Amino acid sequence: MYFPDLLRKEILKSNLELVEEIRIRVNKPVIIKNSQNEKIINYEITIETILQILQKICNNSIYSYQNQICNGFITLKGGHRVGITGDAVIKDGKVTNLNYINSLNFRIARQILNCSNSAIQFIINPYYNQIYNTLIISPPGCGKTTLLRDIIRKISTGIPEINFKGITVGVVDERGEIAAIYKGIPQNDLGLRTDIIDNISKATGMKMLIRSMAPKVIAADEIGSKEDIEAIEYAITSGVKGIFTAHSSSLEDIEENPILNELILKNRIEKILLLDFNKKVNLIYDSKLKQAVS
């Protein structure tokens, strides 16, 4: 455990099966959150406390985790992630260090197997044993990454119930949230035929995977930049299918986003799924129908 003994005892009083986040802030109480509510622990957090916790996270070698810290998070064994904020040191337009670290956010990872059962029907193209180019959208915190992870696992391993044979998937895990690789080993099950590249931009990673690993499908989380779109175009025009996620709450939001809407205008995306606050999956766009789906 990474916390001081007294704080650890208080945290253990919570139902850890339901905990989603543990937020540690300098001179603020500790907040434990789940999907329904939050619990406030009146424990004194100092800069020294945060540094002690960080030392334990980094196995007493903060320097060896410098690259992860500069990216704003550290991945723990089991796929859990610790978000980090502080005084950013910028050099040549890049973050080279975080000084005076003042906040840690422990995000508890849980892989939910078969959570994509309702979504698979929209994504699979059974005639060609392939998937449709798919964009999954939702507001933040509704489970896009969890859903994407399970879809990858299923299409990579295969789905005997519908006679779908597994296909090779290339995953660009820029922020380490999909596979949660820890010391080279994925902490989440992404299937039998999945190759993963992490700690790299989505645009660069997609091109590397296509050139080196010959995937049938490319998957990436939270696309949104012009470079992302260019890489997706490169993938799709190279004959590779794609499944991606993005922050949005409606088809109208996508159409008003000039970067994401480019994928629709060029007919690169065949299906758009909306994951709502109740974690229900709805098909809201089908390119074959050339219209939104009610």
One Martini backbone bead per residue (centre of mass of N, CA, C, O) as a GRO file, in nm:
protein
  294
    1MET     BB    1   0.100   0.034   0.017
    2TYR     BB    2   0.113   0.402  -0.028
    3PHE     BB    3   0.012   0.480   0.253
    4PRO     BB    4  -0.025   0.589   0.538
    5ASP     BB    5  -0.143   0.422   0.798
    6LEU     BB    6  -0.386   0.601   0.880
    7LEU     BB    7  -0.498   0.634   0.592
    8ARG     BB    8  -0.525   0.340   0.521
    9LYS     BB    9  -0.739   0.271   0.737
   10GLU     BB   10  -0.956   0.463   0.623
   11ILE     BB   11  -0.975   0.344   0.338
   12LEU     BB   12  -1.052   0.044   0.437
   13LYS     BB   13  -1.350   0.136   0.524
   14SER     BB   14  -1.406   0.108   0.245
   15ASN     BB   15  -1.547  -0.006  -0.053
   16LEU     BB   16  -1.318  -0.118  -0.279
   17GLU     BB   17  -1.511  -0.235  -0.506
   18LEU     BB   18  -1.624   0.082  -0.565
   19VAL     BB   19  -1.374   0.227  -0.608
   20GLU     BB   20  -1.236   0.486  -0.837
   21GLU     BB   21  -1.118   0.721  -0.640
   22ILE     BB   22  -0.811   0.884  -0.507
   23ARG     BB   23  -0.772   1.204  -0.359
   24ILE     BB   24  -0.468   1.402  -0.339
   25ARG     BB   25  -0.420   1.710  -0.146
   26VAL     BB   26  -0.287   1.989  -0.056
   27ASN     BB   27  -0.451   2.095   0.225
   28LYS     BB   28  -0.655   1.851   0.188
   29PRO     BB   29  -0.881   1.635   0.178
   30VAL     BB   30  -0.967   1.316   0.131
   31ILE     BB   31  -1.107   1.158  -0.170
   32ILE     BB   32  -1.365   0.917  -0.215
   33LYS     BB   33  -1.477   0.757  -0.516
   34ASN     BB   34  -1.778   0.683  -0.680
   35SER     BB   35  -2.059   0.656  -0.882
   36GLN     BB   36  -2.244   0.787  -0.637
   37ASN     BB   37  -2.011   0.893  -0.437
   38GLU     BB   38  -1.846   1.051  -0.146
   39LYS     BB   39  -1.552   1.054   0.067
   40ILE     BB   40  -1.435   1.227   0.357
   41ILE     BB   41  -1.095   1.270   0.474
   42ASN     BB   42  -0.946   1.403   0.769
   43TYR     BB   43  -0.633   1.447   0.635
   44GLU     BB   44  -0.313   1.552   0.652
   45ILE     BB   45  -0.172   1.716   0.366
   46THR     BB   46   0.150   1.725   0.250
   47ILE     BB   47   0.421   1.749   0.067
   48GLU     BB   48   0.560   1.514   0.214
   49THR     BB   49   0.336   1.308   0.173
   50ILE     BB   50   0.344   1.303  -0.136
   51LEU     BB   51   0.641   1.216  -0.161
   52GLN     BB   52   0.610   0.948  -0.011
   53ILE     BB   53   0.406   0.826  -0.207
   54LEU     BB   54   0.579   0.858  -0.464
   55GLN     BB   55   0.813   0.681  -0.375
   56LYS     BB   56   0.644   0.418  -0.363
   57ILE     BB   57   0.548   0.417  -0.654
   58CYS     BB   58   0.875   0.438  -0.751
   59ASN     BB   59   1.059   0.257  -0.580
   60ASN     BB   60   1.264   0.485  -0.481
   61SER     BB   61   1.268   0.605  -0.812
   62ILE     BB   62   1.180   0.882  -0.958
   63TYR     BB   63   1.373   0.909  -1.201
   64SER     BB   64   1.270   0.641  -1.356
   65TYR     BB   65   0.970   0.806  -1.384
   66GLN     BB   66   0.995   1.075  -1.548
   67ASN     BB   67   0.832   1.031  -1.807
   68GLN     BB   68   0.560   0.976  -1.672
   69ILE     BB   69   0.542   1.238  -1.512
   70CYS     BB   70   0.548   1.423  -1.769
   71ASN     BB   71   0.261   1.286  -1.859
   72GLY     BB   72   0.083   1.275  -1.569
   73PHE     BB   73   0.155   0.959  -1.511
   74ILE     BB   74   0.118   0.634  -1.340
   75THR     BB   75   0.162   0.293  -1.377
   76LEU     BB   76   0.025   0.019  -1.222
   77LYS     BB   77  -0.022  -0.263  -1.095
   78GLY     BB   78  -0.330  -0.360  -1.259
   79GLY     BB   79  -0.380  -0.063  -1.417
   80HIS     BB   80  -0.336   0.156  -1.242
   81ARG     BB   81  -0.362   0.518  -1.191
   82VAL     BB   82  -0.151   0.818  -1.147
   83GLY     BB   83  -0.220   1.131  -1.115
   84ILE     BB   84  -0.029   1.442  -1.192
   85THR     BB   85   0.050   1.751  -1.022
   86GLY     BB   86   0.222   2.071  -1.102
   87ASP     BB   87   0.518   2.233  -1.178
   88ALA     BB   88   0.588   2.302  -1.493
   89VAL     BB   89   0.858   2.216  -1.709
   90ILE     BB   90   0.965   2.397  -1.997
   91LYS     BB   91   1.109   2.257  -2.312
   92ASP     BB   92   1.059   2.300  -2.629
   93GLY     BB   93   0.737   2.246  -2.563
   94LYS     BB   94   0.813   2.050  -2.319
   95VAL     BB   95   0.781   1.836  -2.062
   96THR     BB   96   1.055   1.781  -1.814
   97ASN     BB   97   0.891   1.857  -1.542
   98LEU     BB   98   0.774   1.819  -1.191
   99ASN     BB   99   0.711   2.048  -0.952
  100TYR     BB  100   0.553   2.065  -0.674
  101ILE     BB  101   0.376   1.833  -0.595
  102ASN     BB  102  -0.002   1.852  -0.521
  103SER     BB  103  -0.132   1.594  -0.684
  104LEU     BB  104  -0.330   1.286  -0.651
  105ASN     BB  105  -0.481   1.027  -0.876
  106PHE     BB  106  -0.643   0.738  -0.802
  107ARG     BB  107  -0.717   0.502  -1.055
  108ILE     BB  108  -0.937   0.242  -1.068
  109ALA     BB  109  -0.901  -0.063  -1.223
  110ARG     BB  110  -1.158  -0.234  -1.436
  111GLN     BB  111  -1.229  -0.516  -1.598
  112ILE     BB  112  -1.515  -0.563  -1.817
  113LEU     BB  113  -1.649  -0.836  -1.909
  114ASN     BB  114  -1.885  -0.819  -2.170
  115CYS     BB  115  -1.974  -0.506  -2.206
  116SER     BB  116  -1.999  -0.538  -2.546
  117ASN     BB  117  -2.248  -0.708  -2.635
  118SER     BB  118  -2.438  -0.469  -2.746
  119ALA     BB  119  -2.218  -0.351  -2.959
  120ILE     BB  120  -2.129  -0.576  -3.160
  121GLN     BB  121  -2.374  -0.576  -3.361
  122PHE     BB  122  -2.272  -0.296  -3.498
  123ILE     BB  123  -1.960  -0.382  -3.582
  124ILE     BB  124  -2.009  -0.638  -3.728
  125ASN     BB  125  -1.896  -0.812  -4.036
  126PRO     BB  126  -1.987  -1.129  -4.125
  127TYR     BB  127  -1.917  -1.162  -4.435
  128TYR     BB  128  -1.588  -1.066  -4.371
  129ASN     BB  129  -1.471  -1.088  -4.093
  130GLN     BB  130  -1.537  -0.786  -3.984
  131ILE     BB  131  -1.532  -0.442  -3.937
  132TYR     BB  132  -1.646  -0.138  -3.872
  133ASN     BB  133  -1.600   0.180  -3.889
  134THR     BB  134  -1.561   0.316  -3.556
  135LEU     BB  135  -1.736   0.546  -3.333
  136ILE     BB  136  -1.700   0.629  -2.992
  137ILE     BB  137  -1.926   0.811  -2.782
  138SER     BB  138  -1.890   1.042  -2.497
  139PRO     BB  139  -1.884   1.151  -2.212
  140PRO     BB  140  -1.714   1.182  -1.950
  141GLY     BB  141  -1.720   0.881  -1.751
  142CYS     BB  142  -1.891   0.636  -1.927
  143GLY     BB  143  -1.686   0.399  -2.066
  144LYS     BB  144  -1.519   0.389  -2.336
  145THR     BB  145  -1.260   0.231  -2.264
  146THR     BB  146  -1.396  -0.023  -2.158
  147LEU     BB  147  -1.542  -0.089  -2.420
  148LEU     BB  148  -1.299  -0.099  -2.611
  149ARG     BB  149  -1.143  -0.323  -2.467
  150ASP     BB  150  -1.362  -0.549  -2.515
  151ILE     BB  151  -1.371  -0.537  -2.819
  152ILE     BB  152  -1.082  -0.613  -2.871
  153ARG     BB  153  -1.089  -0.887  -2.733
  154LYS     BB  154  -1.308  -1.015  -2.916
  155ILE     BB  155  -1.188  -0.965  -3.209
  156SER     BB  156  -0.917  -1.113  -3.141
  157THR     BB  157  -1.028  -1.398  -3.035
  158GLY     BB  158  -1.331  -1.426  -3.079
  159ILE     BB  159  -1.688  -1.532  -3.174
  160PRO     BB  160  -1.850  -1.824  -3.169
  161GLU     BB  161  -2.158  -1.746  -3.154
  162ILE     BB  162  -2.105  -1.585  -3.458
  163ASN     BB  163  -1.858  -1.689  -3.624
  164PHE     BB  164  -1.605  -1.515  -3.523
  165LYS     BB  165  -1.293  -1.454  -3.620
  166GLY     BB  166  -0.999  -1.374  -3.531
  167ILE     BB  167  -0.815  -1.061  -3.537
  168THR     BB  168  -0.581  -0.832  -3.604
  169VAL     BB  169  -0.464  -0.598  -3.353
  170GLY     BB  170  -0.389  -0.248  -3.323
  171VAL     BB  171  -0.261  -0.065  -3.038
  172VAL     BB  172  -0.287   0.274  -2.927
  173ASP     BB  173  -0.144   0.358  -2.598
  174GLU     BB  174  -0.072   0.658  -2.508
  175ARG     BB  175  -0.184   0.651  -2.177
  176GLY     BB  176  -0.229   0.343  -2.069
  177GLU     BB  177  -0.558   0.261  -2.052
  178ILE     BB  178  -0.606  -0.007  -2.203
  179ALA     BB  179  -0.361  -0.212  -2.115
  180ALA     BB  180  -0.171  -0.141  -1.883
  181ILE     BB  181   0.142  -0.129  -1.889
  182TYR     BB  182   0.376  -0.331  -1.686
  183LYS     BB  183   0.680  -0.397  -1.754
  184GLY     BB  184   0.559  -0.504  -2.055
  185ILE     BB  185   0.276  -0.590  -1.920
  186PRO     BB  186  -0.038  -0.650  -1.965
  187GLN     BB  187  -0.317  -0.601  -1.740
  188ASN     BB  188  -0.498  -0.643  -1.986
  189ASP     BB  189  -0.727  -0.812  -2.188
  190LEU     BB  190  -0.677  -0.803  -2.563
  191GLY     BB  191  -0.611  -1.076  -2.666
  192LEU     BB  192  -0.451  -1.293  -2.903
  193ARG     BB  193  -0.424  -1.057  -3.165
  194THR     BB  194  -0.252  -0.829  -3.000
  195ASP     BB  195  -0.089  -0.518  -3.059
  196ILE     BB  196   0.123  -0.297  -2.857
  197ILE     BB  197   0.153   0.063  -2.830
  198ASP     BB  198   0.320   0.289  -2.611
  199ASN     BB  199   0.410   0.604  -2.540
  200ILE     BB  200   0.254   0.737  -2.798
  201SER     BB  201   0.136   0.875  -3.050
  202LYS     BB  202  -0.125   0.804  -3.244
  203ALA     BB  203  -0.013   0.882  -3.519
  204THR     BB  204   0.258   0.727  -3.499
  205GLY     BB  205   0.153   0.447  -3.406
  206MET     BB  206  -0.022   0.372  -3.648
  207LYS     BB  207   0.204   0.373  -3.861
  208MET     BB  208   0.386   0.162  -3.727
  209LEU     BB  209   0.186  -0.077  -3.722
  210ILE     BB  210   0.129  -0.093  -4.025
  211ARG     BB  211   0.433  -0.139  -4.112
  212SER     BB  212   0.503  -0.389  -3.890
  213MET     BB  213   0.204  -0.566  -3.812
  214ALA     BB  214  -0.044  -0.602  -3.998
  215PRO     BB  215  -0.326  -0.500  -3.938
  216LYS     BB  216  -0.684  -0.511  -3.954
  217VAL     BB  217  -0.689  -0.336  -3.684
  218ILE     BB  218  -0.740  -0.014  -3.540
  219ALA     BB  219  -0.680   0.126  -3.204
  220ALA     BB  220  -0.817   0.421  -3.027
  221ASP     BB  221  -0.810   0.680  -2.784
  222GLU     BB  222  -0.915   0.986  -2.802
  223ILE     BB  223  -0.968   1.151  -3.046
  224GLY     BB  224  -0.890   1.503  -3.217
  225SER     BB  225  -0.666   1.554  -3.403
  226LYS     BB  226  -0.529   1.617  -3.702
  227GLU     BB  227  -0.322   1.383  -3.685
  228ASP     BB  228  -0.523   1.160  -3.631
  229ILE     BB  229  -0.685   1.185  -3.895
  230GLU     BB  230  -0.451   1.133  -4.088
  231ALA     BB  231  -0.390   0.844  -3.977
  232ILE     BB  232  -0.669   0.725  -4.037
  233GLU     BB  233  -0.660   0.768  -4.337
  234TYR     BB  234  -0.413   0.593  -4.384
  235ALA     BB  235  -0.535   0.332  -4.278
  236ILE     BB  236  -0.796   0.306  -4.452
  237THR     BB  237  -0.641   0.341  -4.734
  238SER     BB  238  -0.475   0.063  -4.648
  239GLY     BB  239  -0.715  -0.148  -4.538
  240VAL     BB  240  -0.778  -0.053  -4.249
  241LYS     BB  241  -0.946  -0.083  -3.974
  242GLY     BB  242  -1.153   0.108  -3.727
  243ILE     BB  243  -1.142   0.196  -3.364
  244PHE     BB  244  -1.290   0.470  -3.181
  245THR     BB  245  -1.266   0.751  -2.960
  246ALA     BB  246  -1.477   1.027  -2.821
  247HIS     BB  247  -1.566   1.334  -2.718
  248SER     BB  248  -1.924   1.320  -2.684
  249SER     BB  249  -2.309   1.362  -2.701
  250SER     BB  250  -2.344   1.386  -3.025
  251LEU     BB  251  -2.383   1.427  -3.359
  252GLU     BB  252  -2.380   1.735  -3.354
  253ASP     BB  253  -2.102   1.763  -3.222
  254ILE     BB  254  -1.947   1.635  -3.453
  255GLU     BB  255  -2.044   1.833  -3.681
  256GLU     BB  256  -1.910   2.086  -3.516
  257ASN     BB  257  -1.644   1.927  -3.557
  258PRO     BB  258  -1.406   1.975  -3.794
  259ILE     BB  259  -1.230   1.721  -3.742
  260LEU     BB  260  -1.435   1.482  -3.703
  261ASN     BB  261  -1.623   1.545  -3.953
  262GLU     BB  262  -1.424   1.455  -4.174
  263LEU     BB  263  -1.485   1.148  -4.150
  264ILE     BB  264  -1.776   1.173  -4.258
  265LEU     BB  265  -1.740   1.333  -4.525
  266LYS     BB  266  -1.529   1.087  -4.622
  267ASN     BB  267  -1.642   0.803  -4.531
  268ARG     BB  268  -1.474   0.662  -4.283
  269ILE     BB  269  -1.731   0.634  -4.115
  270GLU     BB  270  -1.990   0.386  -4.043
  271LYS     BB  271  -2.005   0.409  -3.721
  272ILE     BB  272  -2.201   0.546  -3.442
  273LEU     BB  273  -2.159   0.541  -3.092
  274LEU     BB  274  -2.354   0.584  -2.792
  275LEU     BB  275  -2.258   0.655  -2.457
  276ASP     BB  276  -2.427   0.686  -2.180
  277PHE     BB  277  -2.481   0.745  -1.841
  278ASN     BB  278  -2.607   0.433  -1.837
  279LYS     BB  279  -2.430   0.257  -2.043
  280LYS     BB  280  -2.575   0.284  -2.312
  281VAL     BB  281  -2.600   0.157  -2.641
  282ASN     BB  282  -2.611   0.362  -2.943
  283LEU     BB  283  -2.714   0.395  -3.265
  284ILE     BB  284  -2.655   0.714  -3.460
  285TYR     BB  285  -2.481   0.599  -3.714
  286ASP     BB  286  -2.518   0.515  -4.078
  287SER     BB  287  -2.371   0.517  -4.383
  288LYS     BB  288  -2.577   0.345  -4.546
  289LEU     BB  289  -2.816   0.550  -4.466
  290LYS     BB  290  -2.715   0.850  -4.447
  291GLN     BB  291  -2.790   0.861  -4.127
  292ALA     BB  292  -2.951   0.889  -3.860
  293VAL     BB  293  -3.029   0.697  -3.567
  294SER     BB  294  -3.313   0.644  -3.352
   0.00000   0.00000   0.00000
